Structure formats: structure tokens, C-alpha cells
Amino acid sequence: MRDRRQMIRIVLVAVTCVSLLACAPRPATEAAESAAVAQAPYPTLLPFESLTPPPPPPPGLVAGLLAEGAALTAAATVQRSQP
């Protein structure tokens, strides 16, 4: 019984601490911005065609993933066949 009361006290203290942290003031990031930042135009986006393609996957990665997928499919088939 005593251990349960102690555990309840610990939980209540932890909840109180977390609740007080949620009320902590946030840093004022808006005050650090100048008026020029607020008036700046939105940056232009690059056309999709000008983006570079991703690099090719490392050698053996695709074959390894396909083999792992086949092994998982076989394992799933075995599990489904069992009653």
C-alpha cells in the first residue's frame, strides 16, 4: 500500500513538472525579424525539369530488397496455410 502511494506521488510530481514546462515562455522569434523579412517576396520555385535526378541505388541493394520481399512473401504464404 505504501509503495502505491509513493508511486502516485511520483506520478503527480512528474505531471506537475511537465504541466509547468508547458507554460514556460517561448522565445520571441518574431521580434528578431526585421521589417524587410516580412516584406520580402516569396522565393521563386525551380521548374521540375531543372531538378537533378536522384543518384542510382548502391549495387546489390535492389537485388537484396527483392530477395527479402520474396522471402517475406513466402513466409506469409506458409503462415496463411497453417490452421
N, CA, C and O atoms as a Maestro MAE file, in Angstrom:
{
 s_m_m2io_version
 :::
 2.0.0
}

f_m_ct {
 s_m_title
 :::
 protein
 m_atom[332] {
  # First column is atom index #
  i_m_mmod_type
  r_m_x_coord
  r_m_y_coord
  r_m_z_coord
  i_m_residue_number
  s_m_chain_name
  s_m_pdb_residue_name
  s_m_pdb_atom_name
  i_m_atomic_number
  :::
  1 25 0.835 -1.197 0.000 1 A "MET " " N  " 7
  2 3 0.000 0.000 0.000 1 A "MET " " CA " 6
  3 2 0.873 1.252 0.000 1 A "MET " " C  " 6
  4 15 0.579 2.231 -0.686 1 A "MET " " O  " 8
  5 25 1.959 1.202 0.787 2 A "ARG " " N  " 7
  6 3 2.835 2.362 0.865 2 A "ARG " " CA " 6
  7 2 3.545 2.610 -0.467 2 A "ARG " " C  " 6
  8 15 3.732 3.758 -0.869 2 A "ARG " " O  " 8
  9 25 3.939 1.529 -1.151 3 A "ASP " " N  " 7
  10 3 4.602 1.676 -2.441 3 A "ASP " " CA " 6
  11 2 3.673 2.298 -3.473 3 A "ASP " " C  " 6
  12 15 4.107 3.075 -4.324 3 A "ASP " " O  " 8
  13 25 2.400 1.954 -3.392 4 A "ARG " " N  " 7
  14 3 1.428 2.503 -4.340 4 A "ARG " " CA " 6
  15 2 1.258 4.001 -4.116 4 A "ARG " " C  " 6
  16 15 1.188 4.767 -5.077 4 A "ARG " " O  " 8
  17 25 1.190 4.424 -2.857 5 A "ARG " " N  " 7
  18 3 1.056 5.846 -2.566 5 A "ARG " " CA " 6
  19 2 2.298 6.616 -3.035 5 A "ARG " " C  " 6
  20 15 2.195 7.722 -3.564 5 A "ARG " " O  " 8
  21 25 3.451 6.016 -2.831 6 A "GLN " " N  " 7
  22 3 4.684 6.675 -3.258 6 A "GLN " " CA " 6
  23 2 4.708 6.803 -4.784 6 A "GLN " " C  " 6
  24 15 5.121 7.832 -5.320 6 A "GLN " " O  " 8
  25 25 4.269 5.766 -5.467 7 A "MET " " N  " 7
  26 3 4.235 5.813 -6.926 7 A "MET " " CA " 6
  27 2 3.260 6.879 -7.418 7 A "MET " " C  " 6
  28 15 3.541 7.577 -8.392 7 A "MET " " O  " 8
  29 25 2.114 7.005 -6.745 8 A "ILE " " N  " 7
  30 3 1.138 8.028 -7.122 8 A "ILE " " CA " 6
  31 2 1.737 9.414 -6.915 8 A "ILE " " C  " 6
  32 15 1.543 10.301 -7.747 8 A "ILE " " O  " 8
  33 25 2.462 9.612 -5.818 9 A "ARG " " N  " 7
  34 3 3.109 10.912 -5.581 9 A "ARG " " CA " 6
  35 2 4.133 11.218 -6.663 9 A "ARG " " C  " 6
  36 15 4.204 12.348 -7.147 9 A "ARG " " O  " 8
  37 25 4.916 10.238 -7.042 10 A "ILE " " N  " 7
  38 3 5.930 10.448 -8.084 10 A "ILE " " CA " 6
  39 2 5.262 10.828 -9.396 10 A "ILE " " C  " 6
  40 15 5.717 11.739 -10.087 10 A "ILE " " O  " 8
  41 25 4.187 10.136 -9.738 11 A "VAL " " N  " 7
  42 3 3.474 10.440 -10.986 11 A "VAL " " CA " 6
  43 2 2.875 11.839 -10.928 11 A "VAL " " C  " 6
  44 15 2.935 12.573 -11.914 11 A "VAL " " O  " 8
  45 25 2.303 12.217 -9.799 12 A "LEU " " N  " 7
  46 3 1.716 13.559 -9.675 12 A "LEU " " CA " 6
  47 2 2.786 14.641 -9.781 12 A "LEU " " C  " 6
  48 15 2.555 15.676 -10.407 12 A "LEU " " O  " 8
  49 25 3.946 14.418 -9.182 13 A "VAL " " N  " 7
  50 3 5.036 15.396 -9.286 13 A "VAL " " CA " 6
  51 2 5.507 15.495 -10.734 13 A "VAL " " C  " 6
  52 15 5.753 16.596 -11.228 13 A "VAL " " O  " 8
  53 25 5.634 14.365 -11.415 14 A "ALA " " N  " 7
  54 3 6.070 14.379 -12.810 14 A "ALA " " CA " 6
  55 2 5.062 15.107 -13.696 14 A "ALA " " C  " 6
  56 15 5.453 15.893 -14.558 14 A "ALA " " O  " 8
  57 25 3.783 14.854 -13.493 15 A "VAL " " N  " 7
  58 3 2.743 15.527 -14.290 15 A "VAL " " CA " 6
  59 2 2.752 17.021 -14.007 15 A "VAL " " C  " 6
  60 15 2.587 17.825 -14.924 15 A "VAL " " O  " 8
  61 25 2.942 17.399 -12.757 16 A "THR " " N  " 7
  62 3 3.003 18.819 -12.403 16 A "THR " " CA " 6
  63 2 4.189 19.492 -13.076 16 A "THR " " C  " 6
  64 15 4.061 20.594 -13.609 16 A "THR " " O  " 8
  65 25 5.349 18.829 -13.053 17 A "CYS " " N  " 7
  66 3 6.540 19.412 -13.692 17 A "CYS " " CA " 6
  67 2 6.338 19.592 -15.196 17 A "CYS " " C  " 6
  68 15 6.698 20.628 -15.755 17 A "CYS " " O  " 8
  69 25 5.764 18.588 -15.842 18 A "VAL " " N  " 7
  70 3 5.524 18.688 -17.283 18 A "VAL " " CA " 6
  71 2 4.511 19.786 -17.579 18 A "VAL " " C  " 6
  72 15 4.656 20.512 -18.563 18 A "VAL " " O  " 8
  73 25 3.497 19.913 -16.747 19 A "SER " " N  " 7
  74 3 2.494 20.960 -16.945 19 A "SER " " CA " 6
  75 2 3.109 22.340 -16.791 19 A "SER " " C  " 6
  76 15 2.774 23.255 -17.543 19 A "SER " " O  " 8
  77 25 3.996 22.497 -15.835 20 A "LEU " " N  " 7
  78 3 4.646 23.795 -15.652 20 A "LEU " " CA " 6
  79 2 5.583 24.114 -16.801 20 A "LEU " " C  " 6
  80 15 5.718 25.278 -17.179 20 A "LEU " " O  " 8
  81 25 6.231 23.109 -17.363 21 A "LEU " " N  " 7
  82 3 7.098 23.348 -18.510 21 A "LEU " " CA " 6
  83 2 6.296 23.799 -19.729 21 A "LEU " " C  " 6
  84 15 6.793 24.573 -20.547 21 A "LEU " " O  " 8
  85 25 5.085 23.327 -19.851 22 A "ALA " " N  " 7
  86 3 4.244 23.728 -20.981 22 A "ALA " " CA " 6
  87 2 3.867 25.203 -20.897 22 A "ALA " " C  " 6
  88 15 3.537 25.818 -21.911 22 A "ALA " " O  " 8
  89 25 3.914 25.774 -19.693 23 A "CYS " " N  " 7
  90 3 3.565 27.177 -19.513 23 A "CYS " " CA " 6
  91 2 4.778 28.095 -19.638 23 A "CYS " " C  " 6
  92 15 4.645 29.310 -19.497 23 A "CYS " " O  " 8
  93 25 5.951 27.537 -19.899 24 A "ALA " " N  " 7
  94 3 7.162 28.344 -19.997 24 A "ALA " " CA " 6
  95 2 7.058 29.282 -21.198 24 A "ALA " " C  " 6
  96 15 6.481 28.913 -22.221 24 A "ALA " " O  " 8
  97 25 7.608 30.483 -21.086 25 A "PRO " " N  " 7
  98 3 7.531 31.430 -22.210 25 A "PRO " " CA " 6
  99 2 8.369 30.948 -23.394 25 A "PRO " " C  " 6
  100 15 9.430 30.348 -23.222 25 A "PRO " " O  " 8
  101 25 7.881 31.215 -24.563 26 A "ARG " " N  " 7
  102 3 8.578 30.842 -25.792 26 A "ARG " " CA " 6
  103 2 9.526 31.978 -26.185 26 A "ARG " " C  " 6
  104 15 9.254 33.139 -25.880 26 A "ARG " " O  " 8
  105 25 10.621 31.659 -26.851 27 A "PRO " " N  " 7
  106 3 11.497 32.727 -27.316 27 A "PRO " " CA " 6
  107 2 10.793 33.578 -28.365 27 A "PRO " " C  " 6
  108 15 10.046 33.066 -29.200 27 A "PRO " " O  " 8
  109 25 11.031 34.836 -28.312 28 A "ALA " " N  " 7
  110 3 10.358 35.768 -29.224 28 A "ALA " " CA " 6
  111 2 11.107 35.801 -30.552 28 A "ALA " " C  " 6
  112 15 12.005 36.621 -30.740 28 A "ALA " " O  " 8
  113 25 10.743 34.919 -31.465 29 A "THR " " N  " 7
  114 3 11.412 34.904 -32.764 29 A "THR " " CA " 6
  115 2 10.879 36.011 -33.668 29 A "THR " " C  " 6
  116 15 11.598 36.503 -34.538 29 A "THR " " O  " 8
  117 25 9.633 36.401 -33.468 30 A "GLU " " N  " 7
  118 3 9.078 37.455 -34.303 30 A "GLU " " CA " 6
  119 2 9.808 38.779 -34.080 30 A "GLU " " C  " 6
  120 15 9.957 39.564 -35.017 30 A "GLU " " O  " 8
  121 25 10.262 39.033 -32.866 31 A "ALA " " N  " 7
  122 3 10.952 40.289 -32.572 31 A "ALA " " CA " 6
  123 2 12.322 40.335 -33.242 31 A "ALA " " C  " 6
  124 15 12.852 41.419 -33.487 31 A "ALA " " O  " 8
  125 25 12.896 39.182 -33.539 32 A "ALA " " N  " 7
  126 3 14.213 39.140 -34.163 32 A "ALA " " CA " 6
  127 2 14.134 39.415 -35.666 32 A "ALA " " C  " 6
  128 15 15.152 39.726 -36.285 32 A "ALA " " O  " 8
  129 25 12.961 39.307 -36.252 33 A "GLU " " N  " 7
  130 3 12.804 39.558 -37.686 33 A "GLU " " CA " 6
  131 2 12.710 41.051 -37.947 33 A "GLU " " C  " 6
  132 15 12.078 41.798 -37.199 33 A "GLU " " O  " 8
  133 25 13.348 41.458 -39.013 34 A "SER " " N  " 7
  134 3 13.242 42.868 -39.394 34 A "SER " " CA " 6
  135 2 12.014 43.058 -40.293 34 A "SER " " C  " 6
  136 15 11.392 42.088 -40.726 34 A "SER " " O  " 8
  137 25 11.687 44.293 -40.559 35 A "ALA " " N  " 7
  138 3 10.541 44.579 -41.423 35 A "ALA " " CA " 6
  139 2 10.801 44.111 -42.849 35 A "ALA " " C  " 6
  140 15 9.863 43.793 -43.580 35 A "ALA " " O  " 8
  141 25 12.074 44.066 -43.249 36 A "ALA " " N  " 7
  142 3 12.407 43.628 -44.606 36 A "ALA " " CA " 6
  143 2 12.044 42.156 -44.814 36 A "ALA " " C  " 6
  144 15 11.679 41.757 -45.920 36 A "ALA " " O  " 8
  145 25 12.141 41.368 -43.777 37 A "VAL " " N  " 7
  146 3 11.794 39.953 -43.903 37 A "VAL " " CA " 6
  147 2 10.297 39.804 -44.154 37 A "VAL " " C  " 6
  148 15 9.881 38.988 -44.976 37 A "VAL " " O  " 8
  149 25 9.507 40.573 -43.466 38 A "ALA " " N  " 7
  150 3 8.063 40.493 -43.639 38 A "ALA " " CA " 6
  151 2 7.633 40.983 -45.027 38 A "ALA " " C  " 6
  152 15 6.636 40.504 -45.567 38 A "ALA " " O  " 8
  153 25 8.366 41.922 -45.601 39 A "GLN " " N  " 7
  154 3 8.011 42.489 -46.902 39 A "GLN " " CA " 6
  155 2 8.664 41.760 -48.074 39 A "GLN " " C  " 6
  156 15 8.346 42.050 -49.227 39 A "GLN " " O  " 8
  157 25 9.571 40.821 -47.801 40 A "ALA " " N  " 7
  158 3 10.294 40.139 -48.880 40 A "ALA " " CA " 6
  159 2 9.345 39.257 -49.685 40 A "ALA " " C  " 6
  160 15 8.448 38.634 -49.117 40 A "ALA " " O  " 8
  161 25 9.536 39.198 -51.001 41 A "PRO " " N  " 7
  162 3 8.677 38.334 -51.815 41 A "PRO " " CA " 6
  163 2 9.016 36.862 -51.575 41 A "PRO " " C  " 6
  164 15 10.120 36.522 -51.149 41 A "PRO " " O  " 8
  165 25 8.057 36.016 -51.854 42 A "TYR " " N  " 7
  166 3 8.274 34.588 -51.709 42 A "TYR " " CA " 6
  167 2 9.284 34.149 -52.760 42 A "TYR " " C  " 6
  168 15 9.194 34.593 -53.905 42 A "TYR " " O  " 8
  169 25 10.243 33.292 -52.412 43 A "PRO " " N  " 7
  170 3 11.247 32.885 -53.405 43 A "PRO " " CA " 6
  171 2 10.612 32.097 -54.543 43 A "PRO " " C  " 6
  172 15 9.646 31.359 -54.347 43 A "PRO " " O  " 8
  173 25 11.166 32.265 -55.719 44 A "THR " " N  " 7
  174 3 10.640 31.538 -56.880 44 A "THR " " CA " 6
  175 2 11.064 30.076 -56.794 44 A "THR " " C  " 6
  176 15 12.162 29.759 -56.336 44 A "THR " " O  " 8
  177 25 10.197 29.214 -57.231 45 A "LEU " " N  " 7
  178 3 10.466 27.794 -57.208 45 A "LEU " " CA " 6
  179 2 11.147 27.362 -58.498 45 A "LEU " " C  " 6
  180 15 10.902 27.933 -59.561 45 A "LEU " " O  " 8
  181 25 11.994 26.360 -58.399 46 A "LEU " " N  " 7
  182 3 12.658 25.841 -59.580 46 A "LEU " " CA " 6
  183 2 11.684 25.016 -60.399 46 A "LEU " " C  " 6
  184 15 10.824 24.338 -59.837 46 A "LEU " " O  " 8
  185 25 11.804 25.061 -61.719 47 A "PRO " " N  " 7
  186 3 10.965 24.178 -62.536 47 A "PRO " " CA " 6
  187 2 11.330 22.717 -62.257 47 A "PRO " " C  " 6
  188 15 12.487 22.398 -61.983 47 A "PRO " " O  " 8
  189 25 10.358 21.860 -62.328 48 A "PHE " " N  " 7
  190 3 10.571 20.457 -62.020 48 A "PHE " " CA " 6
  191 2 11.616 19.833 -62.941 48 A "PHE " " C  " 6
  192 15 12.379 18.966 -62.517 48 A "PHE " " O  " 8
  193 25 11.651 20.267 -64.186 49 A "GLU " " N  " 7
  194 3 12.572 19.690 -65.157 49 A "GLU " " CA " 6
  195 2 14.030 20.017 -64.833 49 A "GLU " " C  " 6
  196 15 14.930 19.275 -65.229 49 A "GLU " " O  " 8
  197 25 14.272 21.104 -64.124 50 A "SER " " N  " 7
  198 3 15.649 21.501 -63.852 50 A "SER " " CA " 6
  199 2 16.234 20.812 -62.620 50 A "SER " " C  " 6
  200 15 17.428 20.942 -62.347 50 A "SER " " O  " 8
  201 25 15.416 20.092 -61.886 51 A "LEU " " N  " 7
  202 3 15.921 19.380 -60.714 51 A "LEU " " CA " 6
  203 2 16.756 18.184 -61.154 51 A "LEU " " C  " 6
  204 15 16.455 17.546 -62.163 51 A "LEU " " O  " 8
  205 25 17.785 17.892 -60.409 52 A "THR " " N  " 7
  206 3 18.642 16.760 -60.772 52 A "THR " " CA " 6
  207 2 17.987 15.465 -60.317 52 A "THR " " C  " 6
  208 15 17.342 15.426 -59.270 52 A "THR " " O  " 8
  209 25 18.149 14.415 -61.095 53 A "PRO " " N  " 7
  210 3 17.562 13.133 -60.698 53 A "PRO " " CA " 6
  211 2 18.316 12.568 -59.492 53 A "PRO " " C  " 6
  212 15 19.472 12.922 -59.261 53 A "PRO " " O  " 8
  213 25 17.675 11.705 -58.736 54 A "PRO " " N  " 7
  214 3 18.361 11.126 -57.585 54 A "PRO " " CA " 6
  215 2 19.482 10.202 -58.039 54 A "PRO " " C  " 6
  216 15 19.427 9.675 -59.151 54 A "PRO " " O  " 8
  217 25 20.484 9.995 -57.217 55 A "PRO " " N  " 7
  218 3 21.572 9.092 -57.610 55 A "PRO " " CA " 6
  219 2 21.064 7.654 -57.665 55 A "PRO " " C  " 6
  220 15 20.085 7.314 -57.001 55 A "PRO " " O  " 8
  221 25 21.720 6.817 -58.449 56 A "PRO " " N  " 7
  222 3 21.272 5.422 -58.522 56 A "PRO " " CA " 6
  223 2 21.534 4.720 -57.194 56 A "PRO " " C  " 6
  224 15 22.429 5.116 -56.448 56 A "PRO " " O  " 8
  225 25 20.759 3.683 -56.897 57 A "PRO " " N  " 7
  226 3 20.972 2.961 -55.640 57 A "PRO " " CA " 6
  227 2 22.309 2.235 -55.659 57 A "PRO " " C  " 6
  228 15 22.834 1.930 -56.730 57 A "PRO " " O  " 8
  229 25 22.860 1.957 -54.491 58 A "PRO " " N  " 7
  230 3 24.132 1.219 -54.441 58 A "PRO " " CA " 6
  231 2 23.989 -0.160 -55.075 58 A "PRO " " C  " 6
  232 15 22.901 -0.735 -55.076 58 A "PRO " " O  " 8
  233 25 25.079 -0.688 -55.612 59 A "PRO " " N  " 7
  234 3 24.989 -2.009 -56.244 59 A "PRO " " CA " 6
  235 2 24.544 -3.075 -55.242 59 A "PRO " " C  " 6
  236 15 24.995 -3.097 -54.097 59 A "PRO " " O  " 8
  237 25 23.676 -3.931 -55.681 60 A "GLY " " N  " 7
  238 3 23.204 -5.027 -54.844 60 A "GLY " " CA " 6
  239 2 22.025 -4.678 -53.957 60 A "GLY " " C  " 6
  240 15 21.397 -5.575 -53.396 60 A "GLY " " O  " 8
  241 25 21.706 -3.395 -53.814 61 A "LEU " " N  " 7
  242 3 20.614 -3.018 -52.926 61 A "LEU " " CA " 6
  243 2 19.270 -3.488 -53.462 61 A "LEU " " C  " 6
  244 15 18.460 -4.038 -52.716 61 A "LEU " " O  " 8
  245 25 19.032 -3.276 -54.744 62 A "VAL " " N  " 7
  246 3 17.745 -3.641 -55.335 62 A "VAL " " CA " 6
  247 2 17.560 -5.158 -55.290 62 A "VAL " " C  " 6
  248 15 16.485 -5.645 -54.938 62 A "VAL " " O  " 8
  249 25 18.606 -5.899 -55.645 63 A "ALA " " N  " 7
  250 3 18.508 -7.355 -55.626 63 A "ALA " " CA " 6
  251 2 18.274 -7.860 -54.210 63 A "ALA " " C  " 6
  252 15 17.495 -8.791 -54.009 63 A "ALA " " O  " 8
  253 25 18.935 -7.261 -53.230 64 A "GLY " " N  " 7
  254 3 18.745 -7.658 -51.839 64 A "GLY " " CA " 6
  255 2 17.336 -7.384 -51.355 64 A "GLY " " C  " 6
  256 15 16.743 -8.205 -50.655 64 A "GLY " " O  " 8
  257 25 16.795 -6.225 -51.729 65 A "LEU " " N  " 7
  258 3 15.426 -5.888 -51.330 65 A "LEU " " CA " 6
  259 2 14.404 -6.807 -51.993 65 A "LEU " " C  " 6
  260 15 13.426 -7.214 -51.366 65 A "LEU " " O  " 8
  261 25 14.634 -7.128 -53.254 66 A "LEU " " N  " 7
  262 3 13.725 -8.056 -53.945 66 A "LEU " " CA " 6
  263 2 13.779 -9.442 -53.317 66 A "LEU " " C  " 6
  264 15 12.744 -10.092 -53.169 66 A "LEU " " O  " 8
  265 25 14.974 -9.905 -52.944 67 A "ALA " " N  " 7
  266 3 15.110 -11.212 -52.302 67 A "ALA " " CA " 6
  267 2 14.433 -11.215 -50.934 67 A "ALA " " C  " 6
  268 15 13.778 -12.188 -50.561 67 A "ALA " " O  " 8
  269 25 14.594 -10.125 -50.190 68 A "GLU " " N  " 7
  270 3 13.945 -10.035 -48.879 68 A "GLU " " CA " 6
  271 2 12.428 -10.014 -49.025 68 A "GLU " " C  " 6
  272 15 11.718 -10.638 -48.236 68 A "GLU " " O  " 8
  273 25 11.930 -9.301 -50.027 69 A "GLY " " N  " 7
  274 3 10.487 -9.273 -50.273 69 A "GLY " " CA " 6
  275 2 9.955 -10.642 -50.646 69 A "GLY " " C  " 6
  276 15 8.874 -11.034 -50.208 69 A "GLY " " O  " 8
  277 25 10.718 -11.378 -51.461 70 A "ALA " " N  " 7
  278 3 10.292 -12.725 -51.843 70 A "ALA " " CA " 6
  279 2 10.286 -13.651 -50.632 70 A "ALA " " C  " 6
  280 15 9.390 -14.483 -50.494 70 A "ALA " " O  " 8
  281 25 11.282 -13.512 -49.753 71 A "ALA " " N  " 7
  282 3 11.331 -14.349 -48.547 71 A "ALA " " CA " 6
  283 2 10.166 -14.028 -47.625 71 A "ALA " " C  " 6
  284 15 9.574 -14.937 -47.042 71 A "ALA " " O  " 8
  285 25 9.826 -12.754 -47.483 72 A "LEU " " N  " 7
  286 3 8.688 -12.379 -46.638 72 A "LEU " " CA " 6
  287 2 7.373 -12.874 -47.223 72 A "LEU " " C  " 6
  288 15 6.489 -13.309 -46.484 72 A "LEU " " O  " 8
  289 25 7.239 -12.811 -48.543 73 A "THR " " N  " 7
  290 3 6.030 -13.316 -49.191 73 A "THR " " CA " 6
  291 2 5.908 -14.816 -48.984 73 A "THR " " C  " 6
  292 15 4.814 -15.317 -48.726 73 A "THR " " O  " 8
  293 25 7.026 -15.546 -49.096 74 A "ALA " " N  " 7
  294 3 6.999 -16.994 -48.878 74 A "ALA " " CA " 6
  295 2 6.647 -17.319 -47.435 74 A "ALA " " C  " 6
  296 15 5.885 -18.251 -47.177 74 A "ALA " " O  " 8
  297 25 7.197 -16.553 -46.487 75 A "ALA " " N  " 7
  298 3 6.884 -16.786 -45.072 75 A "ALA " " CA " 6
  299 2 5.407 -16.507 -44.801 75 A "ALA " " C  " 6
  300 15 4.772 -17.226 -44.029 75 A "ALA " " O  " 8
  301 25 4.863 -15.479 -45.424 76 A "ALA " " N  " 7
  302 3 3.451 -15.160 -45.240 76 A "ALA " " CA " 6
  303 2 2.571 -16.260 -45.827 76 A "ALA " " C  " 6
  304 15 1.538 -16.601 -45.251 76 A "ALA " " O  " 8
  305 25 2.968 -16.809 -46.955 77 A "THR " " N  " 7
  306 3 2.209 -17.904 -47.568 77 A "THR " " CA " 6
  307 2 2.198 -19.122 -46.662 77 A "THR " " C  " 6
  308 15 1.167 -19.778 -46.515 77 A "THR " " O  " 8
  309 25 3.343 -19.431 -46.052 78 A "VAL " " N  " 7
  310 3 3.423 -20.561 -45.132 78 A "VAL " " CA " 6
  311 2 2.524 -20.324 -43.911 78 A "VAL " " C  " 6
  312 15 1.824 -21.233 -43.466 78 A "VAL " " O  " 8
  313 25 2.549 -19.104 -43.376 79 A "GLN " " N  " 7
  314 3 1.722 -18.805 -42.206 79 A "GLN " " CA " 6
  315 2 0.232 -18.874 -42.540 79 A "GLN " " C  " 6
  316 15 -0.566 -19.325 -41.719 79 A "GLN " " O  " 8
  317 25 -0.141 -18.434 -43.725 80 A "ARG " " N  " 7
  318 3 -1.545 -18.481 -44.117 80 A "ARG " " CA " 6
  319 2 -2.035 -19.911 -44.296 80 A "ARG " " C  " 6
  320 15 -3.211 -20.206 -44.080 80 A "ARG " " O  " 8
  321 25 -1.125 -20.798 -44.694 81 A "SER " " N  " 7
  322 3 -1.540 -22.191 -44.930 81 A "SER " " CA " 6
  323 2 -1.727 -22.972 -43.636 81 A "SER " " C  " 6
  324 15 -2.344 -24.037 -43.633 81 A "SER " " O  " 8
  325 25 -1.197 -22.445 -42.544 82 A "GLN " " N  " 7
  326 3 -1.338 -23.154 -41.259 82 A "GLN " " CA " 6
  327 2 -2.678 -22.816 -40.638 82 A "GLN " " C  " 6
  328 15 -3.157 -21.687 -40.749 82 A "GLN " " O  " 8
  329 25 -3.289 -23.812 -39.973 83 A "PRO " " N  " 7
  330 3 -4.602 -23.555 -39.364 83 A "PRO " " CA " 6
  331 2 -4.514 -22.721 -38.118 83 A "PRO " " C  " 6
  332 15 -5.537 -22.426 -37.500 83 A "PRO " " O  " 8
  :::
 }
 m_bond[331] {
  # First column is bond index #
  i_m_from
  i_m_to
  i_m_order
  :::
  1 1 2 1
  2 2 3 1
  3 3 4 2
  4 3 5 1
  5 5 6 1
  6 6 7 1
  7 7 8 2
  8 7 9 1
  9 9 10 1
  10 10 11 1
  11 11 12 2
  12 11 13 1
  13 13 14 1
  14 14 15 1
  15 15 16 2
  16 15 17 1
  17 17 18 1
  18 18 19 1
  19 19 20 2
  20 19 21 1
  21 21 22 1
  22 22 23 1
  23 23 24 2
  24 23 25 1
  25 25 26 1
  26 26 27 1
  27 27 28 2
  28 27 29 1
  29 29 30 1
  30 30 31 1
  31 31 32 2
  32 31 33 1
  33 33 34 1
  34 34 35 1
  35 35 36 2
  36 35 37 1
  37 37 38 1
  38 38 39 1
  39 39 40 2
  40 39 41 1
  41 41 42 1
  42 42 43 1
  43 43 44 2
  44 43 45 1
  45 45 46 1
  46 46 47 1
  47 47 48 2
  48 47 49 1
  49 49 50 1
  50 50 51 1
  51 51 52 2
  52 51 53 1
  53 53 54 1
  54 54 55 1
  55 55 56 2
  56 55 57 1
  57 57 58 1
  58 58 59 1
  59 59 60 2
  60 59 61 1
  61 61 62 1
  62 62 63 1
  63 63 64 2
  64 63 65 1
  65 65 66 1
  66 66 67 1
  67 67 68 2
  68 67 69 1
  69 69 70 1
  70 70 71 1
  71 71 72 2
  72 71 73 1
  73 73 74 1
  74 74 75 1
  75 75 76 2
  76 75 77 1
  77 77 78 1
  78 78 79 1
  79 79 80 2
  80 79 81 1
  81 81 82 1
  82 82 83 1
  83 83 84 2
  84 83 85 1
  85 85 86 1
  86 86 87 1
  87 87 88 2
  88 87 89 1
  89 89 90 1
  90 90 91 1
  91 91 92 2
  92 91 93 1
  93 93 94 1
  94 94 95 1
  95 95 96 2
  96 95 97 1
  97 97 98 1
  98 98 99 1
  99 99 100 2
  100 99 101 1
  101 101 102 1
  102 102 103 1
  103 103 104 2
  104 103 105 1
  105 105 106 1
  106 106 107 1
  107 107 108 2
  108 107 109 1
  109 109 110 1
  110 110 111 1
  111 111 112 2
  112 111 113 1
  113 113 114 1
  114 114 115 1
  115 115 116 2
  116 115 117 1
  117 117 118 1
  118 118 119 1
  119 119 120 2
  120 119 121 1
  121 121 122 1
  122 122 123 1
  123 123 124 2
  124 123 125 1
  125 125 126 1
  126 126 127 1
  127 127 128 2
  128 127 129 1
  129 129 130 1
  130 130 131 1
  131 131 132 2
  132 131 133 1
  133 133 134 1
  134 134 135 1
  135 135 136 2
  136 135 137 1
  137 137 138 1
  138 138 139 1
  139 139 140 2
  140 139 141 1
  141 141 142 1
  142 142 143 1
  143 143 144 2
  144 143 145 1
  145 145 146 1
  146 146 147 1
  147 147 148 2
  148 147 149 1
  149 149 150 1
  150 150 151 1
  151 151 152 2
  152 151 153 1
  153 153 154 1
  154 154 155 1
  155 155 156 2
  156 155 157 1
  157 157 158 1
  158 158 159 1
  159 159 160 2
  160 159 161 1
  161 161 162 1
  162 162 163 1
  163 163 164 2
  164 163 165 1
  165 165 166 1
  166 166 167 1
  167 167 168 2
  168 167 169 1
  169 169 170 1
  170 170 171 1
  171 171 172 2
  172 171 173 1
  173 173 174 1
  174 174 175 1
  175 175 176 2
  176 175 177 1
  177 177 178 1
  178 178 179 1
  179 179 180 2
  180 179 181 1
  181 181 182 1
  182 182 183 1
  183 183 184 2
  184 183 185 1
  185 185 186 1
  186 186 187 1
  187 187 188 2
  188 187 189 1
  189 189 190 1
  190 190 191 1
  191 191 192 2
  192 191 193 1
  193 193 194 1
  194 194 195 1
  195 195 196 2
  196 195 197 1
  197 197 198 1
  198 198 199 1
  199 199 200 2
  200 199 201 1
  201 201 202 1
  202 202 203 1
  203 203 204 2
  204 203 205 1
  205 205 206 1
  206 206 207 1
  207 207 208 2
  208 207 209 1
  209 209 210 1
  210 210 211 1
  211 211 212 2
  212 211 213 1
  213 213 214 1
  214 214 215 1
  215 215 216 2
  216 215 217 1
  217 217 218 1
  218 218 219 1
  219 219 220 2
  220 219 221 1
  221 221 222 1
  222 222 223 1
  223 223 224 2
  224 223 225 1
  225 225 226 1
  226 226 227 1
  227 227 228 2
  228 227 229 1
  229 229 230 1
  230 230 231 1
  231 231 232 2
  232 231 233 1
  233 233 234 1
  234 234 235 1
  235 235 236 2
  236 235 237 1
  237 237 238 1
  238 238 239 1
  239 239 240 2
  240 239 241 1
  241 241 242 1
  242 242 243 1
  243 243 244 2
  244 243 245 1
  245 245 246 1
  246 246 247 1
  247 247 248 2
  248 247 249 1
  249 249 250 1
  250 250 251 1
  251 251 252 2
  252 251 253 1
  253 253 254 1
  254 254 255 1
  255 255 256 2
  256 255 257 1
  257 257 258 1
  258 258 259 1
  259 259 260 2
  260 259 261 1
  261 261 262 1
  262 262 263 1
  263 263 264 2
  264 263 265 1
  265 265 266 1
  266 266 267 1
  267 267 268 2
  268 267 269 1
  269 269 270 1
  270 270 271 1
  271 271 272 2
  272 271 273 1
  273 273 274 1
  274 274 275 1
  275 275 276 2
  276 275 277 1
  277 277 278 1
  278 278 279 1
  279 279 280 2
  280 279 281 1
  281 281 282 1
  282 282 283 1
  283 283 284 2
  284 283 285 1
  285 285 286 1
  286 286 287 1
  287 287 288 2
  288 287 289 1
  289 289 290 1
  290 290 291 1
  291 291 292 2
  292 291 293 1
  293 293 294 1
  294 294 295 1
  295 295 296 2
  296 295 297 1
  297 297 298 1
  298 298 299 1
  299 299 300 2
  300 299 301 1
  301 301 302 1
  302 302 303 1
  303 303 304 2
  304 303 305 1
  305 305 306 1
  306 306 307 1
  307 307 308 2
  308 307 309 1
  309 309 310 1
  310 310 311 1
  311 311 312 2
  312 311 313 1
  313 313 314 1
  314 314 315 1
  315 315 316 2
  316 315 317 1
  317 317 318 1
  318 318 319 1
  319 319 320 2
  320 319 321 1
  321 321 322 1
  322 322 323 1
  323 323 324 2
  324 323 325 1
  325 325 326 1
  326 326 327 1
  327 327 328 2
  328 327 329 1
  329 329 330 1
  330 330 331 1
  331 331 332 2
  :::
 }
}
